[in-house]
Amino acid sequence: MAQVHDMDALRHLAEPELATRVKERGNLPGHIAIIMDGNGRWAKKRFLPRVAGHRAGRHAVRRCVEACGKLGVDVLTLYTFSQENFNRPAAEVKALWHFLQESLAAERNDLDEANVRLTACGDLGQLPPKVRSALQATIDSLAGNTGLTLNLAVAYGGRQELLNAALTLARRLESGEISADQADETEFAKGLYTAGLPDPDLVVRTSGESRLSNFLLWQAAYAEFLIMPVLWPDFGTRDLLLAVAEYQNRERRFGALPENGTGSDGGGDDSLLDPNRWKRLLKVRP
């Protein structure tokens, strides 16, 4: 209950004090990944076209980039355009590409001043040539920066990524670059779109939906998940800070017990191997 009370107290802090408290608590996620959901519903509530929600979401992106940079987060991955998004109406898809190109041009100088490095992951060959060129130009112009890495998941699909990684590994095996004995998780991960980036520590989805939506299926195996009800265009610095605070309250064990941890009965390894003890523990009582 102490953690619950702590979160209640944090929610009542003014934003600057909240930011200071979160940073002081330590145990910050090195990599935050966000499924930016709710743009369409945000627009619908205001009787606006869906693309208006996408445009409004740009302000939330700016707030998150700024907050992550100030906290000292290493990587922020944003689910920008999925493989499934290609199935949306052609006019909306075209508007999304135009908006991405426009945003890259408008935000480049601010990202550079904030020492942000830009990367992208996905099947980038599917992007329209002008958009792909603009994205690559922005990536190149920010390549020397050493602060937050802003990673855009564009034309991204988790299943497609896993298939691509498997085919890449198969080709390396066939060519003799590596042997079957060397084909482990590390070698497999070299074929992922996110190769070179750490796995996410925290995955946040906005709008209250509880789906992974084909996002970082391999990388998020041991990430902490947080579903937040706020629609993406309304997602603010306070929301990001509270998401990090929630992460800080969680105990990450990666399938193991804490150091010096024991079972609930306090027994050590030797006692677990005692058959007589198990007969007593599992005895069915009338």
Backbone torsions as a table, in degrees:
resi	resn	phi	psi	omega
1	MET	NA	-21.9	-179.5
2	ALA	-60.3	-39.0	-179.8
3	GLN	-65.5	-40.5	179.0
4	VAL	-60.8	-46.5	179.1
5	HIS	-62.3	-37.9	-179.8
6	ASP	-63.2	-43.8	178.4
7	MET	-63.9	-40.2	177.6
8	ASP	-60.0	-41.8	179.5
9	ALA	-66.3	-41.3	-179.3
10	LEU	-63.4	-38.0	-178.3
11	ARG	-63.3	-22.7	-177.8
12	HIS	-93.8	-0.9	179.9
13	LEU	-79.9	148.8	171.1
14	ALA	-64.8	152.8	-172.6
15	GLU	-56.0	-45.8	179.9
16	PRO	-61.2	-41.3	179.2
17	GLU	-68.4	-36.6	177.6
18	LEU	-61.9	-44.4	179.7
19	ALA	-61.3	-42.9	179.2
20	THR	-63.7	-44.5	-178.4
21	ARG	-64.1	-43.1	-179.6
22	VAL	-63.0	-42.8	-179.3
23	LYS	-66.3	-38.7	-179.9
24	GLU	-67.3	-28.2	-177.9
25	ARG	-67.7	-21.0	-179.4
26	GLY	71.0	-165.3	179.8
27	ASN	53.4	46.3	-180.0
28	LEU	-78.5	144.6	174.6
29	PRO	-67.2	133.8	178.2
30	GLY	-75.7	-30.1	-176.8
31	HIS	-136.3	120.6	175.5
32	ILE	-110.4	131.6	176.0
33	ALA	-119.2	136.5	-175.2
34	ILE	-127.3	128.7	170.1
35	ILE	-90.9	105.2	-172.1
36	MET	-83.5	91.0	-172.8
37	ASP	-114.2	147.1	173.6
38	GLY	113.4	4.0	-179.6
39	ASN	-60.8	-45.0	-178.4
40	GLY	-64.0	-42.9	179.8
41	ARG	-67.3	-35.6	176.8
42	TRP	-59.8	-44.8	-179.4
43	ALA	-68.7	-41.1	-177.9
44	LYS	-61.7	-40.0	179.4
45	LYS	-61.1	-22.9	-177.4
46	ARG	-107.0	10.4	179.5
47	PHE	57.7	40.7	179.6
48	LEU	-115.5	158.7	175.1
49	PRO	-66.0	155.2	-176.1
50	ARG	-56.2	-37.9	-176.7
51	VAL	-63.6	-23.0	176.2
52	ALA	-64.8	-33.9	176.3
53	GLY	-67.2	-39.7	177.6
54	HIS	-62.7	-41.2	179.7
55	ARG	-65.8	-41.3	179.3
56	ALA	-65.5	-29.5	179.8
57	GLY	-64.7	-18.8	178.8
58	ARG	-60.4	-34.2	179.5
59	HIS	-67.0	-36.5	177.2
60	ALA	-65.8	-38.5	176.4
61	VAL	-59.8	-46.4	-178.6
62	ARG	-60.9	-42.6	-179.8
63	ARG	-63.5	-41.7	-178.3
64	CYS	-67.9	-41.6	178.7
65	VAL	-61.0	-45.2	-179.5
66	GLU	-63.7	-44.9	-177.9
67	ALA	-66.1	-42.6	179.8
68	CYS	-64.9	-38.8	177.8
69	GLY	-62.4	-42.6	-179.6
70	LYS	-69.5	-34.0	179.6
71	LEU	-72.8	-28.2	-176.5
72	GLY	97.7	20.5	174.1
73	VAL	-66.6	140.1	-176.5
74	ASP	-81.8	-43.4	-174.1
75	VAL	-135.5	136.4	172.3
76	LEU	-124.9	113.9	177.3
77	THR	-103.7	129.2	-179.1
78	LEU	-116.8	126.1	179.0
79	TYR	-76.0	94.2	-168.4
80	THR	-89.2	-42.7	-178.9
81	PHE	-155.4	120.1	-176.2
82	SER	-94.4	167.6	173.9
83	GLN	-60.1	-38.1	-178.9
84	GLU	-67.9	-24.4	179.0
85	ASN	-64.5	-19.7	176.6
86	PHE	-63.7	-18.8	-178.7
87	ASN	-84.7	-2.0	178.6
88	ARG	-74.7	165.6	178.7
89	PRO	-51.1	141.1	-174.7
90	ALA	-56.5	-37.2	-178.8
91	ALA	-65.4	-38.7	179.2
92	GLU	-69.0	-42.3	178.2
93	VAL	-60.4	-45.1	178.8
94	LYS	-60.3	-41.1	179.0
95	ALA	-65.5	-37.2	179.4
96	LEU	-64.8	-42.9	177.9
97	TRP	-64.4	-42.3	178.1
98	HIS	-61.4	-41.1	-178.5
99	PHE	-67.0	-38.7	178.0
100	LEU	-63.1	-44.7	179.2
101	GLN	-62.3	-43.0	178.4
102	GLU	-62.3	-43.2	-178.2
103	SER	-65.7	-40.3	179.1
104	LEU	-59.3	-43.4	180.0
105	ALA	-68.0	-40.3	-175.3
106	ALA	-73.8	-31.4	-172.8
107	GLU	-98.1	-8.6	-172.0
108	ARG	-56.9	-47.9	-176.8
109	ASN	-64.6	-41.6	179.6
110	ASP	-65.3	-39.6	177.4
111	LEU	-63.2	-39.9	-179.9
112	ASP	-65.7	-43.2	179.4
113	GLU	-64.1	-30.7	179.5
114	ALA	-86.7	5.0	177.4
115	ASN	63.7	32.4	-179.3
116	VAL	-88.8	134.6	173.7
117	ARG	-99.2	140.2	-177.7
118	LEU	-111.3	134.5	171.7
119	THR	-133.7	170.1	178.0
120	ALA	-144.1	146.5	178.5
121	CYS	-134.6	140.2	-179.0
122	GLY	142.9	-173.9	177.0
123	ASP	-86.2	79.0	-171.0
124	LEU	-66.5	-16.4	176.4
125	GLY	-65.5	-16.1	179.3
126	GLN	-83.8	-10.2	-179.8
127	LEU	-72.0	146.7	172.2
128	PRO	-57.1	142.4	-174.7
129	PRO	-50.4	-43.7	-178.6
130	LYS	-65.7	-37.7	179.7
131	VAL	-69.7	-43.5	179.4
132	ARG	-62.8	-40.3	178.4
133	SER	-64.1	-42.6	179.3
134	ALA	-65.5	-40.0	178.7
135	LEU	-63.5	-47.4	-178.8
136	GLN	-64.7	-37.8	178.4
137	ALA	-63.0	-39.6	179.2
138	THR	-69.7	-41.9	176.8
139	ILE	-58.4	-45.5	-178.9
140	ASP	-64.4	-39.7	-176.5
141	SER	-70.5	-23.1	-178.3
142	LEU	-105.7	6.5	-172.4
143	ALA	-63.3	-26.5	-177.7
144	GLY	-84.9	-4.0	-178.5
145	ASN	-75.3	153.1	-171.8
146	THR	-123.3	9.3	-180.0
147	GLY	-92.2	-137.6	-179.8
148	LEU	-57.7	136.8	170.2
149	THR	-95.0	116.7	175.9
150	LEU	-95.8	112.7	-176.1
151	ASN	-108.9	117.8	179.9
152	LEU	-96.1	121.8	174.5
153	ALA	-87.1	104.8	-172.1
154	VAL	-123.6	134.4	-174.0
155	ALA	50.6	42.0	-172.6
156	TYR	-100.8	139.7	172.4
157	GLY	-146.9	127.9	-176.9
158	GLY	-63.6	-43.2	179.9
159	ARG	-66.2	-42.0	178.4
160	GLN	-62.6	-38.8	179.0
161	GLU	-63.2	-42.6	180.0
162	LEU	-65.8	-39.6	177.1
163	LEU	-63.9	-43.3	179.1
164	ASN	-61.8	-41.7	179.6
165	ALA	-65.7	-39.0	179.0
166	ALA	-65.4	-42.7	178.7
167	LEU	-65.6	-38.7	178.1
168	THR	-62.4	-44.1	178.4
169	LEU	-64.4	-40.5	179.7
170	ALA	-62.0	-40.7	179.3
171	ARG	-66.0	-38.6	178.9
172	ARG	-66.2	-37.1	176.6
173	LEU	-67.6	-42.6	-178.1
174	GLU	-65.4	-36.3	-179.1
175	SER	-78.7	-11.4	-178.2
176	GLY	84.8	8.7	178.9
177	GLU	-61.1	-39.3	174.7
178	ILE	-134.2	158.7	177.5
179	SER	-94.9	166.3	179.0
180	ALA	-59.6	-34.1	179.7
181	ASP	-66.7	-23.0	-178.9
182	GLN	-90.5	-7.9	-175.5
183	ALA	-78.8	83.9	-179.5
184	ASP	-115.2	-171.4	-177.8
185	GLU	-61.5	-37.5	-179.5
186	THR	-63.2	-43.9	-179.8
187	GLU	-68.3	-38.7	177.7
188	PHE	-60.7	-44.3	-176.0
189	ALA	-64.5	-20.2	177.9
190	LYS	-65.3	-19.1	178.6
191	GLY	-94.0	1.4	178.9
192	LEU	-77.1	155.5	176.7
193	TYR	-60.4	-28.1	-175.4
194	THR	-94.9	14.9	-179.0
195	ALA	-51.4	131.2	-178.9
196	GLY	99.0	-14.3	177.6
197	LEU	-103.9	147.8	176.5
198	PRO	-71.6	156.5	175.2
199	ASP	-65.7	150.6	179.6
200	PRO	-68.6	141.9	174.0
201	ASP	-89.5	-32.4	-176.4
202	LEU	-135.8	126.9	174.4
203	VAL	-113.8	122.7	-178.8
204	VAL	-112.9	134.2	170.8
205	ARG	-121.1	128.7	178.7
206	THR	-90.8	170.9	174.9
207	SER	81.2	0.4	175.1
208	GLY	85.2	-4.3	177.9
209	GLU	-74.5	143.8	-174.3
210	SER	-113.3	55.9	179.1
211	ARG	-128.1	149.4	175.9
212	LEU	-84.2	-24.7	174.1
213	SER	54.1	45.8	172.5
214	ASN	63.4	33.2	-173.5
215	PHE	-112.7	120.7	173.5
216	LEU	49.5	50.5	-174.7
217	LEU	-61.7	-39.4	178.6
218	TRP	-79.4	-47.8	-170.7
219	GLN	-69.1	-28.9	-175.1
220	ALA	-90.8	17.3	-175.1
221	ALA	-54.7	-37.0	-179.4
222	TYR	-124.5	23.6	176.6
223	ALA	-74.6	154.2	170.5
224	GLU	-84.4	134.8	-178.6
225	PHE	-107.4	142.6	177.9
226	LEU	-141.2	120.9	176.5
227	ILE	-98.4	125.0	-178.5
228	MET	-119.0	138.5	-174.0
229	PRO	-73.7	-18.9	-174.3
230	VAL	-67.4	138.5	175.1
231	LEU	-72.7	146.5	-170.1
232	TRP	-54.1	-45.5	-179.2
233	PRO	-60.1	-22.1	179.4
234	ASP	-92.5	-3.1	-177.1
235	PHE	-68.2	119.0	-174.8
236	GLY	-115.0	-179.1	179.1
237	THR	-58.2	-40.1	179.1
238	ARG	-60.9	-41.4	179.1
239	ASP	-62.5	-42.6	179.1
240	LEU	-63.6	-43.0	-179.8
241	LEU	-64.4	-41.0	179.2
242	LEU	-69.3	-32.3	175.2
243	ALA	-64.2	-41.8	177.7
244	VAL	-66.1	-39.9	178.3
245	ALA	-61.8	-40.7	177.2
246	GLU	-62.5	-41.9	176.7
247	TYR	-59.7	-42.2	-178.1
248	GLN	-63.8	-24.8	-179.9
249	ASN	-81.2	-13.1	-175.5
250	ARG	-89.3	148.5	178.7
251	GLU	-103.1	113.5	-178.2
252	ARG	-93.3	117.8	-175.9
253	ARG	-113.8	-12.6	179.1
254	PHE	52.1	40.0	177.5
255	GLY	85.9	-4.7	-178.8
256	ALA	-108.3	177.5	173.7
257	LEU	-94.6	157.6	175.9
258	PRO	-58.3	158.4	177.2
259	GLU	-56.6	137.9	-178.3
260	ASN	65.6	13.8	179.8
261	GLY	-76.6	152.9	177.6
262	THR	-133.7	173.6	176.1
263	GLY	-67.5	171.3	-176.9
264	SER	-64.3	-20.9	179.8
265	ASP	-94.6	0.4	176.3
266	GLY	80.2	5.7	-177.7
267	GLY	-75.5	147.2	177.3
268	GLY	-91.0	-175.4	-176.9
269	ASP	-60.6	-42.3	-177.1
270	ASP	-62.0	-39.3	-178.0
271	SER	-68.3	-29.2	179.3
272	LEU	-68.5	-20.5	-179.1
273	LEU	-94.0	-0.8	-177.6
274	ASP	-81.7	109.9	-177.2
275	PRO	-63.5	-33.3	179.7
276	ASN	-64.6	-37.1	178.9
277	ARG	-64.0	-41.6	-179.9
278	TRP	-68.2	-33.0	176.9
279	LYS	-62.7	-38.3	179.6
280	ARG	-70.5	-43.3	-176.6
281	LEU	-65.2	-37.1	-173.8
282	LEU	-97.7	4.2	-179.0
283	LYS	-62.1	131.0	179.8
284	VAL	-85.9	123.0	-179.4
285	ARG	-96.3	142.3	179.5
286	PRO	-65.7	NA	NA
